[in-house]
Amino acid sequence: MESRRLKMNLAFGRQGVKILVNSDKNISTDRGVIGFVEDEVTRGLRRFARRLTRVEVHLSDVNSHKFGTHDKRCMIEVRPAGTRAMTATVSAATLKEALAGALKKMRNSLETKFGRLTTAKRISATRKKAIVEAGQRKKKGVYQARRKAWPARAAGHSF
C-alpha cells in the first residue's frame, strides 16, 4: 500500500496539534480532500486540542476497485499527551460518512477517557486531603483487618 502523507500544524489555543492524513493507493487525496478532512477533524476534536499531540487519519478502500456497501474505511488514531494512543475505525459507503462516524466514536472515547481521569484525580486529591487533615494513616483493607482477627484454625492449619 502506498501512503501519502501531509503534515499540517493547526494551532488550538497555546499548543499545536499535528494532523496527518494517510490514504492507500485506491483513494486519491488532493488538496480538497485533505482540506475537508482537516476541517472535520478540527471541528470534531476542538474540545480536546490541549490534551492531544497528534491526530492521524487513515483512509482506505477495502474492496479496491470493486463496488460495495461498506467499502470505504476511516481509522482515526489520536495520541493524547502522556498516555497510550487510541483508535476508532468505521466502514461506510462514502468517505464522508466514514469520517463522520469515526470522529463520533473518537469523541465519545475521549470524553470517557478524560472524564475518568479528571474524576479519579479529583477523588484521590480529596481523599489525600481528608487523611492529612485528620492526621490518620491510610486504613488497611477490610479483608486484611478481618484476617488478622480470625482465630487460629484446628491443628495443622496455620495462617
Biotite code that builds the C-alpha atoms (Angstrom):
import biotite.structure as struc

atoms = struc.array([
    struc.Atom([0.000, 0.000, 0.000], chain_id="A", res_id=1, res_name="MET", atom_name="CA", element="C"),
    struc.Atom([1.271, 3.377, -0.898], chain_id="A", res_id=2, res_name="GLU", atom_name="CA", element="C"),
    struc.Atom([0.782, 6.048, 1.633], chain_id="A", res_id=3, res_name="SER", atom_name="CA", element="C"),
    struc.Atom([0.556, 9.756, 1.016], chain_id="A", res_id=4, res_name="ARG", atom_name="CA", element="C"),
    struc.Atom([1.256, 11.991, 3.934], chain_id="A", res_id=5, res_name="ARG", atom_name="CA", element="C"),
    struc.Atom([0.699, 15.654, 4.544], chain_id="A", res_id=6, res_name="LEU", atom_name="CA", element="C"),
    struc.Atom([1.831, 17.220, 7.772], chain_id="A", res_id=7, res_name="LYS", atom_name="CA", element="C"),
    struc.Atom([-0.072, 20.225, 8.951], chain_id="A", res_id=8, res_name="MET", atom_name="CA", element="C"),
    struc.Atom([0.214, 22.094, 12.216], chain_id="A", res_id=9, res_name="ASN", atom_name="CA", element="C"),
    struc.Atom([-3.044, 23.530, 13.395], chain_id="A", res_id=10, res_name="LEU", atom_name="CA", element="C"),
    struc.Atom([-2.875, 25.701, 16.455], chain_id="A", res_id=11, res_name="ALA", atom_name="CA", element="C"),
    struc.Atom([-5.645, 25.209, 19.000], chain_id="A", res_id=12, res_name="PHE", atom_name="CA", element="C"),
    struc.Atom([-5.081, 27.647, 21.809], chain_id="A", res_id=13, res_name="GLY", atom_name="CA", element="C"),
    struc.Atom([-1.487, 27.552, 23.042], chain_id="A", res_id=14, res_name="ARG", atom_name="CA", element="C"),
    struc.Atom([-0.356, 24.209, 21.649], chain_id="A", res_id=15, res_name="GLN", atom_name="CA", element="C"),
    struc.Atom([-0.231, 22.791, 18.157], chain_id="A", res_id=16, res_name="GLY", atom_name="CA", element="C"),
    struc.Atom([-1.799, 19.520, 17.085], chain_id="A", res_id=17, res_name="VAL", atom_name="CA", element="C"),
    struc.Atom([-0.310, 17.664, 14.135], chain_id="A", res_id=18, res_name="LYS", atom_name="CA", element="C"),
    struc.Atom([-2.885, 16.265, 11.752], chain_id="A", res_id=19, res_name="ILE", atom_name="CA", element="C"),
    struc.Atom([-1.612, 13.567, 9.393], chain_id="A", res_id=20, res_name="LEU", atom_name="CA", element="C"),
    struc.Atom([-3.763, 12.330, 6.528], chain_id="A", res_id=21, res_name="VAL", atom_name="CA", element="C"),
    struc.Atom([-2.855, 8.910, 5.077], chain_id="A", res_id=22, res_name="ASN", atom_name="CA", element="C"),
    struc.Atom([-4.537, 7.037, 2.252], chain_id="A", res_id=23, res_name="SER", atom_name="CA", element="C"),
    struc.Atom([-3.997, 3.863, 0.305], chain_id="A", res_id=24, res_name="ASP", atom_name="CA", element="C"),
    struc.Atom([-3.370, 3.700, -3.437], chain_id="A", res_id=25, res_name="LYS", atom_name="CA", element="C"),
    struc.Atom([-7.086, 3.379, -4.242], chain_id="A", res_id=26, res_name="ASN", atom_name="CA", element="C"),
    struc.Atom([-8.075, 6.756, -2.821], chain_id="A", res_id=27, res_name="ILE", atom_name="CA", element="C"),
    struc.Atom([-6.781, 9.895, -4.439], chain_id="A", res_id=28, res_name="SER", atom_name="CA", element="C"),
    struc.Atom([-6.141, 12.595, -1.886], chain_id="A", res_id=29, res_name="THR", atom_name="CA", element="C"),
    struc.Atom([-5.905, 16.012, -3.415], chain_id="A", res_id=30, res_name="ASP", atom_name="CA", element="C"),
    struc.Atom([-5.887, 19.345, -1.602], chain_id="A", res_id=31, res_name="ARG", atom_name="CA", element="C"),
    struc.Atom([-9.702, 19.377, -1.467], chain_id="A", res_id=32, res_name="GLY", atom_name="CA", element="C"),
    struc.Atom([-9.979, 16.040, 0.311], chain_id="A", res_id=33, res_name="VAL", atom_name="CA", element="C"),
    struc.Atom([-7.138, 16.850, 2.696], chain_id="A", res_id=34, res_name="ILE", atom_name="CA", element="C"),
    struc.Atom([-8.668, 20.244, 3.491], chain_id="A", res_id=35, res_name="GLY", atom_name="CA", element="C"),
    struc.Atom([-12.051, 18.650, 4.132], chain_id="A", res_id=36, res_name="PHE", atom_name="CA", element="C"),
    struc.Atom([-10.546, 16.018, 6.459], chain_id="A", res_id=37, res_name="VAL", atom_name="CA", element="C"),
    struc.Atom([-8.560, 18.626, 8.379], chain_id="A", res_id=38, res_name="GLU", atom_name="CA", element="C"),
    struc.Atom([-11.606, 20.871, 8.794], chain_id="A", res_id=39, res_name="ASP", atom_name="CA", element="C"),
    struc.Atom([-13.753, 17.989, 10.052], chain_id="A", res_id=40, res_name="GLU", atom_name="CA", element="C"),
    struc.Atom([-11.085, 16.798, 12.484], chain_id="A", res_id=41, res_name="VAL", atom_name="CA", element="C"),
    struc.Atom([-10.542, 20.349, 13.728], chain_id="A", res_id=42, res_name="THR", atom_name="CA", element="C"),
    struc.Atom([-14.266, 20.850, 14.224], chain_id="A", res_id=43, res_name="ARG", atom_name="CA", element="C"),
    struc.Atom([-14.835, 17.435, 15.791], chain_id="A", res_id=44, res_name="GLY", atom_name="CA", element="C"),
    struc.Atom([-11.921, 17.326, 18.227], chain_id="A", res_id=45, res_name="LEU", atom_name="CA", element="C"),
    struc.Atom([-11.503, 21.022, 19.055], chain_id="A", res_id=46, res_name="ARG", atom_name="CA", element="C"),
    struc.Atom([-12.576, 20.443, 22.657], chain_id="A", res_id=47, res_name="ARG", atom_name="CA", element="C"),
    struc.Atom([-9.672, 18.078, 23.339], chain_id="A", res_id=48, res_name="PHE", atom_name="CA", element="C"),
    struc.Atom([-6.972, 20.031, 21.476], chain_id="A", res_id=49, res_name="ALA", atom_name="CA", element="C"),
    struc.Atom([-4.985, 20.984, 24.590], chain_id="A", res_id=50, res_name="ARG", atom_name="CA", element="C"),
    struc.Atom([-4.688, 17.336, 25.599], chain_id="A", res_id=51, res_name="ARG", atom_name="CA", element="C"),
    struc.Atom([-3.739, 15.925, 22.168], chain_id="A", res_id=52, res_name="LEU", atom_name="CA", element="C"),
    struc.Atom([-0.362, 15.884, 20.456], chain_id="A", res_id=53, res_name="THR", atom_name="CA", element="C"),
    struc.Atom([-1.164, 14.215, 17.141], chain_id="A", res_id=54, res_name="ARG", atom_name="CA", element="C"),
    struc.Atom([-4.138, 13.004, 15.106], chain_id="A", res_id=55, res_name="VAL", atom_name="CA", element="C"),
    struc.Atom([-3.679, 10.531, 12.251], chain_id="A", res_id=56, res_name="GLU", atom_name="CA", element="C"),
    struc.Atom([-6.459, 9.827, 9.768], chain_id="A", res_id=57, res_name="VAL", atom_name="CA", element="C"),
    struc.Atom([-6.128, 6.708, 7.589], chain_id="A", res_id=58, res_name="HIS", atom_name="CA", element="C"),
    struc.Atom([-8.471, 6.496, 4.604], chain_id="A", res_id=59, res_name="LEU", atom_name="CA", element="C"),
    struc.Atom([-8.740, 3.269, 2.652], chain_id="A", res_id=60, res_name="SER", atom_name="CA", element="C"),
    struc.Atom([-10.886, 1.454, 0.124], chain_id="A", res_id=61, res_name="ASP", atom_name="CA", element="C"),
    struc.Atom([-11.439, -2.068, 1.400], chain_id="A", res_id=62, res_name="VAL", atom_name="CA", element="C"),
    struc.Atom([-12.603, -3.650, -1.862], chain_id="A", res_id=63, res_name="ASN", atom_name="CA", element="C"),
    struc.Atom([-10.176, -1.762, -4.031], chain_id="A", res_id=64, res_name="SER", atom_name="CA", element="C"),
    struc.Atom([-11.740, -1.279, -7.478], chain_id="A", res_id=65, res_name="HIS", atom_name="CA", element="C"),
    struc.Atom([-14.941, -3.255, -6.724], chain_id="A", res_id=66, res_name="LYS", atom_name="CA", element="C"),
    struc.Atom([-18.174, -1.684, -5.527], chain_id="A", res_id=67, res_name="PHE", atom_name="CA", element="C"),
    struc.Atom([-19.517, -2.478, -2.063], chain_id="A", res_id=68, res_name="GLY", atom_name="CA", element="C"),
    struc.Atom([-21.893, -1.079, 0.525], chain_id="A", res_id=69, res_name="THR", atom_name="CA", element="C"),
    struc.Atom([-19.303, -0.562, 3.254], chain_id="A", res_id=70, res_name="HIS", atom_name="CA", element="C"),
    struc.Atom([-16.066, -0.448, 1.322], chain_id="A", res_id=71, res_name="ASP", atom_name="CA", element="C"),
    struc.Atom([-14.692, 2.939, 2.466], chain_id="A", res_id=72, res_name="LYS", atom_name="CA", element="C"),
    struc.Atom([-12.903, 2.802, 5.801], chain_id="A", res_id=73, res_name="ARG", atom_name="CA", element="C"),
    struc.Atom([-11.665, 5.589, 8.041], chain_id="A", res_id=74, res_name="CYS", atom_name="CA", element="C"),
    struc.Atom([-9.414, 4.924, 11.012], chain_id="A", res_id=75, res_name="MET", atom_name="CA", element="C"),
    struc.Atom([-8.563, 7.778, 13.344], chain_id="A", res_id=76, res_name="ILE", atom_name="CA", element="C"),
    struc.Atom([-5.617, 7.432, 15.705], chain_id="A", res_id=77, res_name="GLU", atom_name="CA", element="C"),
    struc.Atom([-5.288, 10.025, 18.444], chain_id="A", res_id=78, res_name="VAL", atom_name="CA", element="C"),
    struc.Atom([-2.249, 10.458, 20.676], chain_id="A", res_id=79, res_name="ARG", atom_name="CA", element="C"),
    struc.Atom([-3.159, 12.088, 23.984], chain_id="A", res_id=80, res_name="PRO", atom_name="CA", element="C"),
    struc.Atom([-0.266, 13.676, 25.858], chain_id="A", res_id=81, res_name="ALA", atom_name="CA", element="C"),
    struc.Atom([1.223, 11.272, 28.367], chain_id="A", res_id=82, res_name="GLY", atom_name="CA", element="C"),
    struc.Atom([-0.988, 8.259, 27.598], chain_id="A", res_id=83, res_name="THR", atom_name="CA", element="C"),
    struc.Atom([-1.324, 5.493, 25.022], chain_id="A", res_id=84, res_name="ARG", atom_name="CA", element="C"),
    struc.Atom([-2.735, 6.074, 21.545], chain_id="A", res_id=85, res_name="ALA", atom_name="CA", element="C"),
    struc.Atom([-6.445, 5.500, 20.922], chain_id="A", res_id=86, res_name="MET", atom_name="CA", element="C"),
    struc.Atom([-8.098, 4.418, 17.668], chain_id="A", res_id=87, res_name="THR", atom_name="CA", element="C"),
    struc.Atom([-11.574, 4.396, 16.167], chain_id="A", res_id=88, res_name="ALA", atom_name="CA", element="C"),
    struc.Atom([-12.498, 2.697, 12.892], chain_id="A", res_id=89, res_name="THR", atom_name="CA", element="C"),
    struc.Atom([-15.672, 2.938, 10.816], chain_id="A", res_id=90, res_name="VAL", atom_name="CA", element="C"),
    struc.Atom([-16.589, 1.452, 7.445], chain_id="A", res_id=91, res_name="SER", atom_name="CA", element="C"),
    struc.Atom([-19.274, 3.172, 5.354], chain_id="A", res_id=92, res_name="ALA", atom_name="CA", element="C"),
    struc.Atom([-20.455, 3.723, 1.804], chain_id="A", res_id=93, res_name="ALA", atom_name="CA", element="C"),
    struc.Atom([-18.666, 7.076, 1.404], chain_id="A", res_id=94, res_name="THR", atom_name="CA", element="C"),
    struc.Atom([-15.577, 8.655, 2.882], chain_id="A", res_id=95, res_name="LEU", atom_name="CA", element="C"),
    struc.Atom([-17.641, 11.481, 4.336], chain_id="A", res_id=96, res_name="LYS", atom_name="CA", element="C"),
    struc.Atom([-19.855, 9.060, 6.283], chain_id="A", res_id=97, res_name="GLU", atom_name="CA", element="C"),
    struc.Atom([-16.858, 7.002, 7.415], chain_id="A", res_id=98, res_name="ALA", atom_name="CA", element="C"),
    struc.Atom([-15.026, 10.112, 8.653], chain_id="A", res_id=99, res_name="LEU", atom_name="CA", element="C"),
    struc.Atom([-18.099, 11.405, 10.496], chain_id="A", res_id=100, res_name="ALA", atom_name="CA", element="C"),
    struc.Atom([-18.662, 8.038, 12.173], chain_id="A", res_id=101, res_name="GLY", atom_name="CA", element="C"),
    struc.Atom([-15.028, 7.644, 13.208], chain_id="A", res_id=102, res_name="ALA", atom_name="CA", element="C"),
    struc.Atom([-14.961, 11.177, 14.633], chain_id="A", res_id=103, res_name="LEU", atom_name="CA", element="C"),
    struc.Atom([-18.111, 10.468, 16.633], chain_id="A", res_id=104, res_name="LYS", atom_name="CA", element="C"),
    struc.Atom([-16.601, 7.265, 18.057], chain_id="A", res_id=105, res_name="LYS", atom_name="CA", element="C"),
    struc.Atom([-13.348, 9.024, 18.886], chain_id="A", res_id=106, res_name="MET", atom_name="CA", element="C"),
    struc.Atom([-15.114, 11.945, 20.536], chain_id="A", res_id=107, res_name="ARG", atom_name="CA", element="C"),
    struc.Atom([-17.082, 9.534, 22.760], chain_id="A", res_id=108, res_name="ASN", atom_name="CA", element="C"),
    struc.Atom([-13.919, 7.596, 23.652], chain_id="A", res_id=109, res_name="SER", atom_name="CA", element="C"),
    struc.Atom([-12.028, 10.774, 24.539], chain_id="A", res_id=110, res_name="LEU", atom_name="CA", element="C"),
    struc.Atom([-14.922, 12.067, 26.653], chain_id="A", res_id=111, res_name="GLU", atom_name="CA", element="C"),
    struc.Atom([-14.945, 8.799, 28.569], chain_id="A", res_id=112, res_name="THR", atom_name="CA", element="C"),
    struc.Atom([-11.159, 8.676, 28.997], chain_id="A", res_id=113, res_name="LYS", atom_name="CA", element="C"),
    struc.Atom([-10.651, 12.265, 30.079], chain_id="A", res_id=114, res_name="PHE", atom_name="CA", element="C"),
    struc.Atom([-13.792, 12.241, 32.209], chain_id="A", res_id=115, res_name="GLY", atom_name="CA", element="C"),
    struc.Atom([-12.488, 9.234, 34.134], chain_id="A", res_id=116, res_name="ARG", atom_name="CA", element="C"),
    struc.Atom([-9.038, 10.758, 34.524], chain_id="A", res_id=117, res_name="LEU", atom_name="CA", element="C"),
    struc.Atom([-10.339, 14.035, 35.947], chain_id="A", res_id=118, res_name="THR", atom_name="CA", element="C"),
    struc.Atom([-12.795, 12.241, 38.228], chain_id="A", res_id=119, res_name="THR", atom_name="CA", element="C"),
    struc.Atom([-10.068, 9.920, 39.551], chain_id="A", res_id=120, res_name="ALA", atom_name="CA", element="C"),
    struc.Atom([-7.692, 12.826, 40.145], chain_id="A", res_id=121, res_name="LYS", atom_name="CA", element="C"),
    struc.Atom([-10.385, 14.797, 41.954], chain_id="A", res_id=122, res_name="ARG", atom_name="CA", element="C"),
    struc.Atom([-11.343, 11.837, 44.178], chain_id="A", res_id=123, res_name="ILE", atom_name="CA", element="C"),
    struc.Atom([-7.749, 10.918, 45.050], chain_id="A", res_id=124, res_name="SER", atom_name="CA", element="C"),
    struc.Atom([-6.940, 14.547, 45.857], chain_id="A", res_id=125, res_name="ALA", atom_name="CA", element="C"),
    struc.Atom([-9.926, 14.868, 48.209], chain_id="A", res_id=126, res_name="THR", atom_name="CA", element="C"),
    struc.Atom([-9.072, 11.555, 49.921], chain_id="A", res_id=127, res_name="ARG", atom_name="CA", element="C"),
    struc.Atom([-5.459, 12.596, 50.479], chain_id="A", res_id=128, res_name="LYS", atom_name="CA", element="C"),
    struc.Atom([-6.615, 15.950, 51.803], chain_id="A", res_id=129, res_name="LYS", atom_name="CA", element="C"),
    struc.Atom([-9.035, 14.297, 54.252], chain_id="A", res_id=130, res_name="ALA", atom_name="CA", element="C"),
    struc.Atom([-6.349, 11.889, 55.513], chain_id="A", res_id=131, res_name="ILE", atom_name="CA", element="C"),
    struc.Atom([-3.843, 14.680, 56.057], chain_id="A", res_id=132, res_name="VAL", atom_name="CA", element="C"),
    struc.Atom([-6.409, 16.862, 57.851], chain_id="A", res_id=133, res_name="GLU", atom_name="CA", element="C"),
    struc.Atom([-7.454, 14.022, 60.136], chain_id="A", res_id=134, res_name="ALA", atom_name="CA", element="C"),
    struc.Atom([-3.840, 13.148, 60.887], chain_id="A", res_id=135, res_name="GLY", atom_name="CA", element="C"),
    struc.Atom([-4.541, 9.490, 60.248], chain_id="A", res_id=136, res_name="GLN", atom_name="CA", element="C"),
    struc.Atom([-2.732, 6.842, 58.321], chain_id="A", res_id=137, res_name="ARG", atom_name="CA", element="C"),
    struc.Atom([-4.399, 5.161, 55.408], chain_id="A", res_id=138, res_name="LYS", atom_name="CA", element="C"),
    struc.Atom([-6.623, 2.338, 56.640], chain_id="A", res_id=139, res_name="LYS", atom_name="CA", element="C"),
    struc.Atom([-5.967, -1.227, 55.623], chain_id="A", res_id=140, res_name="LYS", atom_name="CA", element="C"),
    struc.Atom([-8.465, -3.091, 53.545], chain_id="A", res_id=141, res_name="GLY", atom_name="CA", element="C"),
    struc.Atom([-11.348, -4.780, 55.304], chain_id="A", res_id=142, res_name="VAL", atom_name="CA", element="C"),
    struc.Atom([-10.105, -8.228, 54.346], chain_id="A", res_id=143, res_name="TYR", atom_name="CA", element="C"),
    struc.Atom([-6.664, -7.679, 55.868], chain_id="A", res_id=144, res_name="GLN", atom_name="CA", element="C"),
    struc.Atom([-8.107, -6.406, 59.150], chain_id="A", res_id=145, res_name="ALA", atom_name="CA", element="C"),
    struc.Atom([-10.513, -9.342, 59.458], chain_id="A", res_id=146, res_name="ARG", atom_name="CA", element="C"),
    struc.Atom([-7.901, -11.917, 58.563], chain_id="A", res_id=147, res_name="ARG", atom_name="CA", element="C"),
    struc.Atom([-5.715, -10.894, 61.470], chain_id="A", res_id=148, res_name="LYS", atom_name="CA", element="C"),
    struc.Atom([-8.688, -11.090, 63.833], chain_id="A", res_id=149, res_name="ALA", atom_name="CA", element="C"),
    struc.Atom([-9.664, -14.644, 62.799], chain_id="A", res_id=150, res_name="TRP", atom_name="CA", element="C"),
    struc.Atom([-8.996, -17.302, 65.414], chain_id="A", res_id=151, res_name="PRO", atom_name="CA", element="C"),
    struc.Atom([-6.426, -19.929, 64.589], chain_id="A", res_id=152, res_name="ALA", atom_name="CA", element="C"),
    struc.Atom([-7.995, -22.951, 62.966], chain_id="A", res_id=153, res_name="ARG", atom_name="CA", element="C"),
    struc.Atom([-7.713, -26.562, 64.078], chain_id="A", res_id=154, res_name="ALA", atom_name="CA", element="C"),
    struc.Atom([-4.263, -28.108, 64.403], chain_id="A", res_id=155, res_name="ALA", atom_name="CA", element="C"),
    struc.Atom([-2.327, -28.439, 61.181], chain_id="A", res_id=156, res_name="GLY", atom_name="CA", element="C"),
    struc.Atom([-3.614, -25.250, 59.595], chain_id="A", res_id=157, res_name="HIS", atom_name="CA", element="C"),
    struc.Atom([-1.701, -22.085, 60.177], chain_id="A", res_id=158, res_name="SER", atom_name="CA", element="C"),
    struc.Atom([-2.174, -18.748, 58.548], chain_id="A", res_id=159, res_name="PHE", atom_name="CA", element="C"),
])
